[in-house]
Amino acid sequence: MNGVHDMGGLHGFGPIRPETGEPVFHQAWEQDVFASVIALMAQGVYNLDEFRHAVERIGAAHYLDSSYYDHWLSAAELVLCEKGLIDPAELDRRIADIKADPDAHARPPAGDADPLAEALTQGLQAGLPAHREVAAGPRFAVGDRVVTNNLQPPGHIRLPAYVRDKPGVVVMTHGAHVLPDTHAHGGDESPAHLYTVRFDGDRVWGETAADRPAANHVDLWEPYLSPA
Amino acid sequence: MSDHHHDHGHHPHPISDVQARARALESLLRDKGLLTPGAVDTLVSAYEQDIGPLNGAKVVARAWTDPDYKQRLLEEGSGAIRELGFGGLQGEHMVVVENTPEVHNVVVCTLCSCYPWPVLGLPPVWYKSAPYRSRVVREPRAVLAEFGTELGDDVAIRVWDSSAEIRYLVLPERPAGTEHLSEEELAGLVTRDAMIGVQKVEAPA
Protein backbone atom coordinates (compact mmCIF):
# COMPACT_ATOMS: atom_id res chain seq x y z
CA MET A 1 0.00 0.00 0.00
CA ASN A 2 1.48 3.33 -1.06
CA GLY A 3 0.53 5.02 2.21
CA VAL A 4 1.82 7.81 4.41
CA HIS A 5 3.06 5.17 6.86
CA ASP A 6 5.87 4.39 4.37
CA MET A 7 8.00 7.29 5.58
CA GLY A 8 11.58 6.35 4.78
CA GLY A 9 13.27 9.22 2.95
CA LEU A 10 10.39 11.72 3.02
CA HIS A 11 11.26 15.39 3.52
CA GLY A 12 9.43 17.97 5.54
CA PHE A 13 8.82 16.47 8.99
CA GLY A 14 11.24 18.72 10.84
CA PRO A 15 13.60 18.00 13.73
CA ILE A 16 13.47 15.02 16.06
CA ARG A 17 12.28 15.97 19.52
CA PRO A 18 13.48 13.54 22.19
CA GLU A 19 11.84 13.94 25.59
CA THR A 20 14.02 13.81 28.70
CA GLY A 21 12.80 11.39 31.34
CA GLU A 22 10.02 10.13 29.11
CA PRO A 23 7.46 7.90 30.87
CA VAL A 24 6.46 4.56 29.33
CA PHE A 25 2.91 5.87 28.97
CA HIS A 26 2.05 9.56 28.97
CA GLN A 27 -1.64 9.20 29.84
CA ALA A 28 -3.81 6.52 31.42
CA TRP A 29 -5.87 6.01 28.26
CA GLU A 30 -2.71 4.93 26.42
CA GLN A 31 -2.36 2.07 28.91
CA ASP A 32 -5.90 0.90 28.13
CA VAL A 33 -5.26 1.03 24.40
CA PHE A 34 -1.91 -0.75 24.63
CA ALA A 35 -3.36 -3.53 26.79
CA SER A 36 -6.47 -3.90 24.61
CA VAL A 37 -4.46 -4.25 21.41
CA ILE A 38 -1.97 -6.76 22.85
CA ALA A 39 -4.62 -8.83 24.64
CA LEU A 40 -6.68 -9.16 21.45
CA MET A 41 -3.64 -10.21 19.44
CA ALA A 42 -2.62 -12.75 22.09
CA GLN A 43 -6.12 -14.23 21.94
CA GLY A 44 -5.97 -14.48 18.16
CA VAL A 45 -8.76 -11.98 17.48
CA TYR A 46 -6.48 -10.54 14.81
CA ASN A 47 -2.86 -11.17 13.90
CA LEU A 48 0.00 -8.68 14.01
CA ASP A 49 -0.02 -8.12 10.25
CA GLU A 50 -3.78 -7.51 10.16
CA PHE A 51 -3.31 -4.97 12.93
CA ARG A 52 -0.38 -3.25 11.20
CA HIS A 53 -2.41 -3.01 8.03
CA ALA A 54 -5.33 -1.56 9.98
CA VAL A 55 -2.98 1.17 11.27
CA GLU A 56 -2.10 1.89 7.63
CA ARG A 57 -5.79 2.30 6.81
CA ILE A 58 -6.93 4.71 9.54
CA GLY A 59 -6.85 7.60 7.06
CA ALA A 60 -3.80 9.47 5.78
CA ALA A 61 -4.64 12.84 7.34
CA HIS A 62 -5.51 11.26 10.69
CA TYR A 63 -2.31 9.19 10.62
CA LEU A 64 -0.18 12.30 10.23
CA ASP A 65 -2.14 14.37 12.74
CA SER A 66 -2.62 12.03 15.70
CA SER A 67 -0.50 10.42 18.38
CA TYR A 68 0.87 6.91 18.25
CA TYR A 69 -1.65 5.33 20.60
CA ASP A 70 -4.45 7.13 18.77
CA HIS A 71 -3.24 5.19 15.70
CA TRP A 72 -3.57 1.99 17.71
CA LEU A 73 -7.00 2.96 19.01
CA SER A 74 -8.25 3.91 15.55
CA ALA A 75 -6.88 0.67 14.08
CA ALA A 76 -8.47 -1.45 16.84
CA GLU A 77 -11.84 0.25 16.26
CA LEU A 78 -11.50 -0.35 12.53
CA VAL A 79 -10.52 -4.00 12.68
CA LEU A 80 -13.01 -4.94 15.42
CA CYS A 81 -15.88 -3.34 13.49
CA GLU A 82 -14.74 -5.04 10.26
CA LYS A 83 -14.66 -8.40 12.01
CA GLY A 84 -18.10 -7.80 13.49
CA LEU A 85 -16.89 -8.07 17.08
CA ILE A 86 -18.06 -4.55 17.79
CA ASP A 87 -21.02 -2.89 16.12
CA PRO A 88 -20.18 0.69 15.03
CA ALA A 89 -23.48 1.99 16.46
CA GLU A 90 -22.75 0.26 19.75
CA LEU A 91 -19.31 1.89 19.84
CA ASP A 92 -20.76 5.34 19.14
CA ARG A 93 -23.36 4.87 21.88
CA ARG A 94 -20.72 3.80 24.38
CA ILE A 95 -18.52 6.82 23.56
CA ALA A 96 -21.52 9.13 23.95
CA ASP A 97 -22.42 7.55 27.30
CA ILE A 98 -18.90 8.10 28.59
CA LYS A 99 -18.80 11.70 27.37
CA ALA A 100 -22.08 12.35 29.18
CA ASP A 101 -20.82 10.72 32.37
CA PRO A 102 -17.03 10.48 32.59
CA ASP A 103 -17.30 7.89 35.37
CA ALA A 104 -19.40 5.56 33.24
CA HIS A 105 -17.93 2.15 32.43
CA ALA A 106 -14.75 2.87 34.38
CA ARG A 107 -12.43 -0.09 34.76
CA PRO A 108 -12.95 -1.79 38.15
CA PRO A 109 -10.00 -3.07 40.21
CA ALA A 110 -8.50 -6.38 39.14
CA GLY A 111 -9.93 -9.51 40.71
CA ASP A 112 -7.80 -12.14 42.43
CA ALA A 113 -7.92 -15.03 39.98
CA ASP A 114 -7.53 -13.93 36.38
CA PRO A 115 -6.75 -16.67 33.84
CA LEU A 116 -6.39 -14.13 31.01
CA ALA A 117 -3.76 -12.18 32.95
CA GLU A 118 -1.88 -15.39 33.66
CA ALA A 119 -2.05 -16.45 30.02
CA LEU A 120 -0.75 -13.05 28.93
CA THR A 121 2.20 -13.27 31.30
CA GLN A 122 3.14 -16.54 29.66
CA GLY A 123 2.39 -15.13 26.20
CA LEU A 124 4.82 -12.24 26.66
CA GLN A 125 7.56 -14.74 27.46
CA ALA A 126 6.75 -17.05 24.56
CA GLY A 127 6.17 -14.28 22.02
CA LEU A 128 4.76 -14.90 18.57
CA PRO A 129 7.63 -16.35 16.53
CA ALA A 130 7.30 -15.72 12.79
CA HIS A 131 9.80 -18.39 11.68
CA ARG A 132 8.31 -21.48 9.98
CA GLU A 133 9.88 -24.70 8.74
CA VAL A 134 9.37 -25.17 5.01
CA ALA A 135 10.46 -27.87 2.58
CA ALA A 136 11.82 -25.55 -0.08
CA GLY A 137 15.30 -24.19 0.36
CA PRO A 138 16.20 -20.52 -0.02
CA ARG A 139 16.59 -19.15 -3.53
CA PHE A 140 19.37 -16.77 -2.47
CA ALA A 141 22.50 -17.12 -0.36
CA VAL A 142 24.63 -14.59 1.51
CA GLY A 143 26.59 -12.60 -1.05
CA ASP A 144 24.05 -12.97 -3.84
CA ARG A 145 23.19 -9.87 -5.81
CA VAL A 146 19.47 -9.20 -6.00
CA VAL A 147 17.12 -6.49 -7.16
CA THR A 148 13.88 -5.60 -5.43
CA ASN A 149 10.74 -5.99 -7.47
CA ASN A 150 8.56 -3.03 -8.36
CA LEU A 151 5.63 -4.13 -6.21
CA GLN A 152 2.92 -1.57 -5.43
CA PRO A 153 -0.14 -3.53 -4.30
CA PRO A 154 -3.08 -1.71 -2.70
CA GLY A 155 -2.91 -4.13 0.25
CA HIS A 156 -0.30 -4.84 2.91
CA ILE A 157 3.36 -5.23 1.97
CA ARG A 158 6.59 -4.67 3.86
CA LEU A 159 8.76 -3.47 1.00
CA PRO A 160 9.57 0.16 1.80
CA ALA A 161 9.26 2.48 -1.21
CA TYR A 162 12.81 3.85 -0.82
CA VAL A 163 14.27 0.43 -1.67
CA ARG A 164 11.74 -0.56 -4.32
CA ASP A 165 13.28 -1.52 -7.70
CA LYS A 166 16.83 -1.19 -6.28
CA PRO A 167 19.89 -3.47 -6.46
CA GLY A 168 21.30 -4.93 -3.28
CA VAL A 169 23.28 -7.80 -1.76
CA VAL A 170 22.00 -10.49 0.59
CA VAL A 171 23.88 -10.22 3.89
CA MET A 172 21.80 -12.55 6.10
CA THR A 173 19.36 -15.40 5.61
CA HIS A 174 16.71 -16.05 8.26
CA GLY A 175 14.86 -19.15 7.04
CA ALA A 176 11.20 -18.86 6.14
CA HIS A 177 8.96 -16.36 7.92
CA VAL A 178 5.23 -15.68 7.80
CA LEU A 179 4.53 -13.48 4.76
CA PRO A 180 2.76 -10.29 5.88
CA ASP A 181 1.19 -9.73 2.44
CA THR A 182 -1.14 -12.71 2.83
CA HIS A 183 -1.21 -12.90 6.62
CA ALA A 184 -2.74 -9.42 6.80
CA HIS A 185 -5.47 -10.43 4.38
CA GLY A 186 -7.24 -13.51 5.70
CA GLY A 187 -4.52 -15.03 7.83
CA ASP A 188 -2.77 -17.31 5.31
CA GLU A 189 0.82 -17.53 6.56
CA SER A 190 2.40 -18.45 3.17
CA PRO A 191 5.88 -18.69 4.75
CA ALA A 192 8.63 -17.41 2.48
CA HIS A 193 12.37 -17.16 2.93
CA LEU A 194 13.45 -13.92 4.56
CA TYR A 195 16.70 -12.09 3.87
CA THR A 196 18.49 -9.04 5.13
CA VAL A 197 19.53 -7.09 2.04
CA ARG A 198 22.20 -4.40 2.02
CA PHE A 199 21.70 -1.45 -0.32
CA ASP A 200 24.48 0.96 -1.18
CA GLY A 201 23.52 4.42 0.07
CA ASP A 202 24.73 5.94 -3.19
CA ARG A 203 22.26 3.84 -5.18
CA VAL A 204 19.32 4.48 -2.86
CA TRP A 205 19.69 8.24 -2.40
CA GLY A 206 21.90 9.30 -5.31
CA GLU A 207 25.60 10.00 -5.34
CA THR A 208 25.04 13.70 -4.79
CA ALA A 209 22.74 13.31 -1.77
CA ALA A 210 24.30 15.02 1.22
CA ASP A 211 24.77 12.88 4.30
CA ARG A 212 23.55 9.62 2.75
CA PRO A 213 24.44 6.50 4.77
CA ALA A 214 27.08 4.03 3.63
CA ALA A 215 24.41 1.34 3.57
CA ASN A 216 20.72 0.79 4.18
CA HIS A 217 19.64 -2.66 5.34
CA VAL A 218 16.09 -3.91 4.93
CA ASP A 219 14.54 -7.30 5.75
CA LEU A 220 12.79 -8.63 2.66
CA TRP A 221 10.91 -11.80 1.75
CA GLU A 222 11.78 -13.86 -1.30
CA PRO A 223 8.73 -12.75 -3.37
CA TYR A 224 10.07 -9.18 -3.13
CA LEU A 225 13.37 -10.12 -4.77
CA SER A 226 14.74 -11.16 -8.17
CA PRO A 227 18.28 -12.21 -9.12
CA ALA A 228 20.30 -9.21 -10.28
CA MET B 1 -7.72 10.00 36.54
CA SER B 2 -11.46 9.93 36.11
CA ASP B 3 -12.17 10.65 39.79
CA HIS B 4 -10.52 14.06 39.42
CA HIS B 5 -12.81 15.20 36.67
CA HIS B 6 -14.81 17.59 38.91
CA ASP B 7 -11.62 19.66 39.28
CA HIS B 8 -12.13 20.70 35.68
CA GLY B 9 -15.78 21.70 36.07
CA HIS B 10 -15.43 24.78 33.87
CA HIS B 11 -14.77 22.56 30.87
CA PRO B 12 -17.87 21.52 28.98
CA HIS B 13 -16.36 18.05 28.35
CA PRO B 14 -14.24 16.86 31.26
CA ILE B 15 -13.19 13.80 29.30
CA SER B 16 -11.41 14.19 25.97
CA ASP B 17 -12.51 12.47 22.78
CA VAL B 18 -9.58 10.10 22.75
CA GLN B 19 -10.04 9.27 26.44
CA ALA B 20 -13.71 8.48 25.84
CA ARG B 21 -12.89 6.34 22.80
CA ALA B 22 -10.24 4.40 24.73
CA ARG B 23 -12.61 3.79 27.64
CA ALA B 24 -15.36 2.76 25.23
CA LEU B 25 -13.10 0.22 23.54
CA GLU B 26 -11.70 -1.16 26.77
CA SER B 27 -15.11 -1.44 28.45
CA LEU B 28 -16.78 -3.07 25.43
CA LEU B 29 -13.99 -5.63 25.32
CA ARG B 30 -14.57 -6.33 29.02
CA ASP B 31 -18.30 -6.71 28.37
CA LYS B 32 -17.50 -9.26 25.65
CA GLY B 33 -15.09 -11.26 27.80
CA LEU B 34 -12.03 -10.33 25.72
CA LEU B 35 -10.32 -8.21 28.37
CA THR B 36 -10.11 -8.13 32.15
CA PRO B 37 -8.83 -5.49 34.58
CA GLY B 38 -6.13 -7.95 35.62
CA ALA B 39 -5.00 -8.32 32.01
CA VAL B 40 -4.60 -4.55 31.67
CA ASP B 41 -2.67 -4.33 34.94
CA THR B 42 -0.45 -7.25 33.95
CA LEU B 43 0.49 -5.84 30.54
CA VAL B 44 1.02 -2.29 31.79
CA SER B 45 3.12 -3.26 34.77
CA ALA B 46 5.24 -5.63 32.64
CA TYR B 47 6.46 -2.69 30.54
CA GLU B 48 6.38 -0.02 33.26
CA GLN B 49 8.17 -2.09 35.91
CA ASP B 50 9.95 -5.11 34.50
CA ILE B 51 10.88 -4.91 30.83
CA GLY B 52 13.07 -1.98 29.80
CA PRO B 53 16.52 -0.86 28.63
CA LEU B 54 18.21 -2.19 31.75
CA ASN B 55 17.77 -5.65 30.21
CA GLY B 56 19.61 -4.62 27.07
CA ALA B 57 22.29 -2.90 29.16
CA LYS B 58 22.96 -6.20 30.93
CA VAL B 59 23.37 -7.93 27.57
CA VAL B 60 25.83 -5.26 26.41
CA ALA B 61 27.85 -5.35 29.64
CA ARG B 62 28.09 -9.14 29.46
CA ALA B 63 29.32 -8.91 25.86
CA TRP B 64 31.93 -6.34 26.88
CA THR B 65 33.30 -8.55 29.65
CA ASP B 66 32.90 -12.07 28.23
CA PRO B 67 34.38 -12.62 24.73
CA ASP B 68 32.71 -16.03 24.36
CA TYR B 69 29.33 -14.52 25.18
CA LYS B 70 29.94 -11.69 22.71
CA GLN B 71 30.68 -14.20 19.98
CA ARG B 72 27.46 -16.11 20.71
CA LEU B 73 25.53 -12.84 20.84
CA LEU B 74 26.74 -11.72 17.42
CA GLU B 75 26.22 -15.16 15.88
CA GLU B 76 22.79 -15.97 17.33
CA GLY B 77 21.29 -13.02 19.15
CA SER B 78 18.04 -14.52 20.44
CA GLY B 79 19.71 -17.50 22.12
CA ALA B 80 22.45 -15.44 23.77
CA ILE B 81 19.92 -12.89 25.02
CA ARG B 82 17.72 -15.70 26.35
CA GLU B 83 20.73 -16.90 28.41
CA LEU B 84 20.25 -13.75 30.50
CA GLY B 85 16.52 -14.44 30.82
CA PHE B 86 15.23 -12.00 28.21
CA GLY B 87 13.07 -12.84 25.22
CA GLY B 88 9.51 -13.13 24.03
CA LEU B 89 7.11 -10.73 22.38
CA GLN B 90 8.78 -8.47 19.80
CA GLY B 91 12.15 -10.08 20.47
CA GLU B 92 11.55 -13.52 18.98
CA HIS B 93 14.24 -13.11 16.31
CA MET B 94 17.05 -10.91 17.56
CA VAL B 95 20.09 -9.77 15.59
CA VAL B 96 22.87 -7.83 17.33
CA VAL B 97 25.04 -5.49 15.26
CA GLU B 98 28.38 -4.30 16.60
CA ASN B 99 29.71 -0.75 16.50
CA THR B 100 33.44 -0.38 15.90
CA PRO B 101 35.74 2.60 15.26
CA GLU B 102 35.03 2.10 11.54
CA VAL B 103 31.31 1.19 11.52
CA HIS B 104 28.36 2.78 13.32
CA ASN B 105 24.97 1.06 13.25
CA VAL B 106 21.59 2.68 13.86
CA VAL B 107 18.13 1.07 13.93
CA VAL B 108 14.75 2.30 12.73
CA CYS B 109 11.36 1.04 11.58
CA THR B 110 10.28 3.25 8.70
CA LEU B 111 6.95 1.45 8.15
CA CYS B 112 5.67 1.41 11.74
CA SER B 113 7.42 1.17 15.10
CA CYS B 114 9.16 -2.22 15.37
CA TYR B 115 11.53 -2.26 18.33
CA PRO B 116 13.12 -5.00 20.47
CA TRP B 117 10.75 -4.94 23.43
CA PRO B 118 12.37 -7.63 25.64
CA VAL B 119 15.69 -5.77 25.78
CA LEU B 120 14.64 -2.12 25.40
CA GLY B 121 11.01 -2.00 26.56
CA LEU B 122 8.48 0.04 24.62
CA PRO B 123 9.91 2.64 22.22
CA PRO B 124 10.09 6.34 23.03
CA VAL B 125 7.79 8.70 21.12
CA TRP B 126 10.61 10.11 18.98
CA TYR B 127 11.47 6.63 17.65
CA LYS B 128 7.87 6.20 16.44
CA SER B 129 7.66 9.73 15.05
CA ALA B 130 7.66 10.85 11.43
CA PRO B 131 10.86 12.93 11.71
CA TYR B 132 13.00 10.00 12.87
CA ARG B 133 11.43 7.40 10.59
CA SER B 134 11.70 9.59 7.50
CA ARG B 135 15.16 11.02 8.10
CA VAL B 136 17.46 8.47 9.69
CA VAL B 137 17.55 6.27 6.59
CA ARG B 138 18.43 9.24 4.37
CA GLU B 139 20.58 11.54 6.51
CA PRO B 140 21.73 9.55 9.55
CA ARG B 141 24.69 11.80 10.33
CA ALA B 142 22.44 14.83 10.71
CA VAL B 143 20.02 12.82 12.86
CA LEU B 144 22.81 11.57 15.09
CA ALA B 145 24.12 15.13 15.44
CA GLU B 146 20.71 16.13 16.86
CA PHE B 147 21.33 13.54 19.57
CA GLY B 148 24.76 15.08 20.22
CA THR B 149 26.60 12.31 18.38
CA GLU B 150 29.30 13.55 16.03
CA LEU B 151 30.94 10.89 13.87
CA GLY B 152 34.03 11.38 11.75
CA ASP B 153 33.72 11.31 7.97
CA ASP B 154 35.71 8.05 7.94
CA VAL B 155 33.03 6.19 9.94
CA ALA B 156 30.65 4.17 7.77
CA ILE B 157 27.04 4.47 8.94
CA ARG B 158 24.85 1.42 8.46
CA VAL B 159 21.10 1.84 8.91
CA TRP B 160 18.93 -1.18 9.77
CA ASP B 161 15.23 -0.88 8.91
CA SER B 162 13.18 -3.45 10.86
CA SER B 163 10.73 -4.26 8.09
CA ALA B 164 10.13 -7.89 9.18
CA GLU B 165 10.10 -9.67 12.58
CA ILE B 166 13.87 -9.47 12.96
CA ARG B 167 14.65 -7.10 15.82
CA TYR B 168 17.99 -5.30 15.96
CA LEU B 169 20.04 -4.33 18.98
CA VAL B 170 23.17 -2.24 18.60
CA LEU B 171 26.20 -3.38 20.61
CA PRO B 172 27.88 -0.05 21.33
CA GLU B 173 31.63 0.40 21.66
CA ARG B 174 32.94 0.04 25.19
CA PRO B 175 34.28 3.44 26.16
CA ALA B 176 37.97 3.83 26.92
CA GLY B 177 38.95 4.12 30.57
CA THR B 178 36.38 1.63 31.84
CA GLU B 179 38.76 -1.31 32.26
CA HIS B 180 38.42 -1.17 36.06
CA LEU B 181 34.62 -1.27 36.10
CA SER B 182 32.58 -4.35 36.98
CA GLU B 183 29.99 -5.81 34.66
CA GLU B 184 27.26 -4.27 36.79
CA GLU B 185 28.93 -0.87 36.74
CA LEU B 186 29.33 -1.11 32.97
CA ALA B 187 25.64 -1.91 32.57
CA GLY B 188 24.91 1.32 34.41
CA LEU B 189 26.66 3.28 31.65
CA VAL B 190 24.70 1.78 28.75
CA THR B 191 21.79 3.91 27.58
CA ARG B 192 18.71 3.04 25.57
CA ASP B 193 19.75 5.50 22.88
CA ALA B 194 23.18 3.85 22.53
CA MET B 195 21.46 0.50 21.91
CA ILE B 196 19.26 2.09 19.22
CA GLY B 197 22.44 3.58 17.80
CA VAL B 198 21.75 7.32 18.04
CA GLN B 199 24.32 7.83 20.79
CA LYS B 200 27.61 6.40 21.99
CA VAL B 201 28.25 5.13 25.51
CA GLU B 202 30.25 7.66 27.50
CA ALA B 203 32.81 6.81 30.16
CA PRO B 204 31.86 8.11 33.64
CA ALA B 205 33.16 11.63 34.22
Interface residues (C-beta under 8 A of the other chain):
Chain A: H5 D6 M7 G8 G9 L10 H11 F13 G14 P15 I16 R17 P18 E19 E22 V24 F25 H26 Q27 A28 W29 E30 Q31 D32 V33 F34 A35 S36 I38 A39 L40 Q43 V45 R52 V55 L64 S67 Y68 Y69 D70 L73 A76 E77 L80 L85 I86 E90 L91 R94 I95 I98 K99 P102 D103 H105 A106 R107 P108 P109 A110 G111 D114 L116 A117 L120 T121 G123 L124 Q125 A126 G127 L128 P129 A130 H131 R158 L159 P160 Y162 M172 H174 H177 V178 P180 L194 T196 W205 A209 A210 D211 R212 P213 A214 A215 N216 H217 V218 D219 L220 W221
Chain B: M1 S2 D3 H5 H13 P14 I15 D17 V18 Q19 A20 R21 A22 R23 A24 L25 E26 S27 L28 L29 R30 K32 L34 L35 T36 P37 G38 A39 V40 D41 T42 L43 V44 A46 Y47 E48 I51 G52 G87 G88 L89 Q90 G91 E92 H93 V95 V108 T110 L111 C112 S113 G121 L122 P124 V125 W126 K128 S129 A130 P131 Y132 R133 S134 R135 V137 R138 E139 P140 R141 A142 V143 E146 F147 A156 I157 R158 V159 W160 D161 S162 S163 A164 E165 I166 D193
